Amino acid sequence: MIHRKKEEGALITADMTLVAVMEQFPAAEAVFRMYDSQAGTCLCCQALFDTIDDIVERYGLDGDALLRELREAASANA
């Protein structure tokens, strides 16, 4: 589940696809790779064109934590 209020003005939002996030913020790939074991699959291989929202729901991931880590990686490499 992703809390929408935390998305206002964010660089990365839950409605973005994995490919769009990685295209804009290459450091995001490492974050997605960290979630592969929790998802039980390679997210970049199996869900590249899915939204963050979709993968959170499908694979039971902590959406708020994932978005926080993605945003931190994007900010660190901006």
Rosetta constraint file for C-alpha pairs under 8 A:
AtomPair CA 1 CA 53 HARMONIC 7.92 0.50
AtomPair CA 1 CA 56 HARMONIC 6.91 0.50
AtomPair CA 1 CA 57 HARMONIC 7.08 0.50
AtomPair CA 1 CA 61 HARMONIC 7.96 0.50
AtomPair CA 1 CA 62 HARMONIC 6.59 0.50
AtomPair CA 1 CA 63 HARMONIC 5.37 0.50
AtomPair CA 1 CA 64 HARMONIC 7.11 0.50
AtomPair CA 2 CA 14 HARMONIC 7.45 0.50
AtomPair CA 2 CA 53 HARMONIC 7.46 0.50
AtomPair CA 2 CA 62 HARMONIC 7.76 0.50
AtomPair CA 2 CA 63 HARMONIC 4.92 0.50
AtomPair CA 2 CA 64 HARMONIC 5.27 0.50
AtomPair CA 3 CA 7 HARMONIC 7.60 0.50
AtomPair CA 3 CA 64 HARMONIC 6.76 0.50
AtomPair CA 4 CA 8 HARMONIC 7.52 0.50
AtomPair CA 6 CA 10 HARMONIC 7.88 0.50
AtomPair CA 7 CA 12 HARMONIC 7.84 0.50
AtomPair CA 7 CA 13 HARMONIC 5.98 0.50
AtomPair CA 7 CA 14 HARMONIC 7.85 0.50
AtomPair CA 10 CA 71 HARMONIC 7.88 0.50
AtomPair CA 11 CA 71 HARMONIC 7.05 0.50
AtomPair CA 12 CA 16 HARMONIC 7.02 0.50
AtomPair CA 12 CA 21 HARMONIC 6.91 0.50
AtomPair CA 12 CA 67 HARMONIC 7.21 0.50
AtomPair CA 12 CA 70 HARMONIC 7.36 0.50
AtomPair CA 12 CA 71 HARMONIC 6.29 0.50
AtomPair CA 13 CA 52 HARMONIC 7.76 0.50
AtomPair CA 13 CA 67 HARMONIC 7.34 0.50
AtomPair CA 14 CA 51 HARMONIC 6.55 0.50
AtomPair CA 14 CA 52 HARMONIC 4.89 0.50
AtomPair CA 14 CA 53 HARMONIC 5.01 0.50
AtomPair CA 14 CA 67 HARMONIC 7.41 0.50
AtomPair CA 15 CA 51 HARMONIC 5.37 0.50
AtomPair CA 15 CA 52 HARMONIC 6.18 0.50
AtomPair CA 15 CA 53 HARMONIC 6.06 0.50
AtomPair CA 16 CA 20 HARMONIC 6.37 0.50
AtomPair CA 16 CA 21 HARMONIC 6.58 0.50
AtomPair CA 16 CA 51 HARMONIC 5.11 0.50
AtomPair CA 16 CA 52 HARMONIC 6.15 0.50
AtomPair CA 17 CA 21 HARMONIC 6.33 0.50
AtomPair CA 17 CA 48 HARMONIC 6.94 0.50
AtomPair CA 17 CA 49 HARMONIC 5.47 0.50
AtomPair CA 17 CA 50 HARMONIC 5.11 0.50
AtomPair CA 17 CA 51 HARMONIC 3.91 0.50
AtomPair CA 17 CA 52 HARMONIC 6.03 0.50
AtomPair CA 18 CA 22 HARMONIC 6.17 0.50
AtomPair CA 18 CA 44 HARMONIC 7.29 0.50
AtomPair CA 18 CA 47 HARMONIC 7.24 0.50
AtomPair CA 18 CA 48 HARMONIC 5.16 0.50
AtomPair CA 18 CA 49 HARMONIC 6.08 0.50
AtomPair CA 18 CA 50 HARMONIC 6.31 0.50
AtomPair CA 18 CA 51 HARMONIC 6.10 0.50
AtomPair CA 18 CA 52 HARMONIC 6.47 0.50
AtomPair CA 19 CA 23 HARMONIC 5.93 0.50
AtomPair CA 19 CA 44 HARMONIC 7.98 0.50
AtomPair CA 19 CA 48 HARMONIC 5.38 0.50
AtomPair CA 19 CA 49 HARMONIC 6.01 0.50
AtomPair CA 20 CA 24 HARMONIC 6.25 0.50
AtomPair CA 21 CA 25 HARMONIC 5.75 0.50
AtomPair CA 21 CA 26 HARMONIC 7.68 0.50
AtomPair CA 21 CA 28 HARMONIC 6.81 0.50
AtomPair CA 22 CA 26 HARMONIC 4.74 0.50
AtomPair CA 22 CA 27 HARMONIC 7.11 0.50
AtomPair CA 22 CA 28 HARMONIC 5.48 0.50
AtomPair CA 22 CA 29 HARMONIC 5.90 0.50
AtomPair CA 25 CA 73 HARMONIC 8.00 0.50
AtomPair CA 25 CA 74 HARMONIC 5.55 0.50
AtomPair CA 25 CA 77 HARMONIC 7.74 0.50
AtomPair CA 25 CA 78 HARMONIC 7.97 0.50
AtomPair CA 26 CA 74 HARMONIC 7.92 0.50
AtomPair CA 27 CA 31 HARMONIC 7.35 0.50
AtomPair CA 27 CA 73 HARMONIC 5.82 0.50
AtomPair CA 27 CA 74 HARMONIC 6.36 0.50
AtomPair CA 27 CA 77 HARMONIC 6.90 0.50
AtomPair CA 28 CA 32 HARMONIC 6.40 0.50
AtomPair CA 28 CA 70 HARMONIC 5.60 0.50
AtomPair CA 28 CA 73 HARMONIC 6.12 0.50
AtomPair CA 28 CA 74 HARMONIC 6.63 0.50
AtomPair CA 29 CA 33 HARMONIC 6.17 0.50
AtomPair CA 29 CA 44 HARMONIC 7.75 0.50
AtomPair CA 30 CA 34 HARMONIC 6.32 0.50
AtomPair CA 31 CA 35 HARMONIC 6.78 0.50
AtomPair CA 31 CA 66 HARMONIC 7.77 0.50
AtomPair CA 31 CA 69 HARMONIC 6.76 0.50
AtomPair CA 31 CA 70 HARMONIC 6.25 0.50
AtomPair CA 31 CA 73 HARMONIC 7.60 0.50
AtomPair CA 32 CA 36 HARMONIC 6.65 0.50
AtomPair CA 32 CA 43 HARMONIC 6.57 0.50
AtomPair CA 32 CA 44 HARMONIC 7.17 0.50
AtomPair CA 33 CA 42 HARMONIC 7.09 0.50
AtomPair CA 33 CA 43 HARMONIC 7.11 0.50
AtomPair CA 33 CA 44 HARMONIC 7.57 0.50
AtomPair CA 35 CA 39 HARMONIC 6.17 0.50
AtomPair CA 35 CA 43 HARMONIC 7.69 0.50
AtomPair CA 36 CA 40 HARMONIC 5.86 0.50
AtomPair CA 36 CA 41 HARMONIC 5.35 0.50
AtomPair CA 36 CA 42 HARMONIC 5.09 0.50
AtomPair CA 36 CA 43 HARMONIC 5.89 0.50
AtomPair CA 37 CA 41 HARMONIC 6.62 0.50
AtomPair CA 37 CA 42 HARMONIC 7.93 0.50
AtomPair CA 38 CA 59 HARMONIC 7.74 0.50
AtomPair CA 38 CA 61 HARMONIC 7.16 0.50
AtomPair CA 39 CA 43 HARMONIC 7.41 0.50
AtomPair CA 39 CA 59 HARMONIC 5.07 0.50
AtomPair CA 39 CA 60 HARMONIC 7.26 0.50
AtomPair CA 39 CA 61 HARMONIC 7.03 0.50
AtomPair CA 40 CA 59 HARMONIC 7.88 0.50
AtomPair CA 41 CA 46 HARMONIC 7.17 0.50
AtomPair CA 42 CA 46 HARMONIC 6.05 0.50
AtomPair CA 42 CA 47 HARMONIC 7.95 0.50
AtomPair CA 43 CA 47 HARMONIC 5.10 0.50
AtomPair CA 43 CA 48 HARMONIC 6.65 0.50
AtomPair CA 44 CA 48 HARMONIC 4.92 0.50
AtomPair CA 47 CA 55 HARMONIC 7.08 0.50
AtomPair CA 50 CA 54 HARMONIC 6.03 0.50
AtomPair CA 50 CA 55 HARMONIC 6.73 0.50
AtomPair CA 51 CA 55 HARMONIC 6.49 0.50
AtomPair CA 52 CA 56 HARMONIC 6.11 0.50
AtomPair CA 52 CA 63 HARMONIC 7.79 0.50
AtomPair CA 53 CA 57 HARMONIC 6.32 0.50
AtomPair CA 53 CA 63 HARMONIC 7.39 0.50
AtomPair CA 54 CA 58 HARMONIC 5.96 0.50
AtomPair CA 55 CA 59 HARMONIC 5.68 0.50
AtomPair CA 55 CA 60 HARMONIC 7.69 0.50
AtomPair CA 55 CA 61 HARMONIC 7.43 0.50
AtomPair CA 56 CA 60 HARMONIC 5.43 0.50
AtomPair CA 56 CA 61 HARMONIC 4.64 0.50
AtomPair CA 56 CA 62 HARMONIC 6.61 0.50
AtomPair CA 56 CA 63 HARMONIC 5.58 0.50
AtomPair CA 57 CA 61 HARMONIC 6.91 0.50
AtomPair CA 61 CA 66 HARMONIC 7.69 0.50
AtomPair CA 62 CA 66 HARMONIC 6.20 0.50
AtomPair CA 63 CA 67 HARMONIC 6.08 0.50
AtomPair CA 64 CA 68 HARMONIC 6.07 0.50
AtomPair CA 65 CA 69 HARMONIC 6.14 0.50
AtomPair CA 66 CA 70 HARMONIC 6.11 0.50
AtomPair CA 67 CA 71 HARMONIC 6.03 0.50
AtomPair CA 68 CA 72 HARMONIC 6.13 0.50
AtomPair CA 69 CA 73 HARMONIC 6.16 0.50
AtomPair CA 70 CA 74 HARMONIC 6.13 0.50
AtomPair CA 71 CA 75 HARMONIC 6.01 0.50
AtomPair CA 72 CA 76 HARMONIC 6.04 0.50
AtomPair CA 73 CA 77 HARMONIC 6.34 0.50
AtomPair CA 74 CA 78 HARMONIC 5.96 0.50
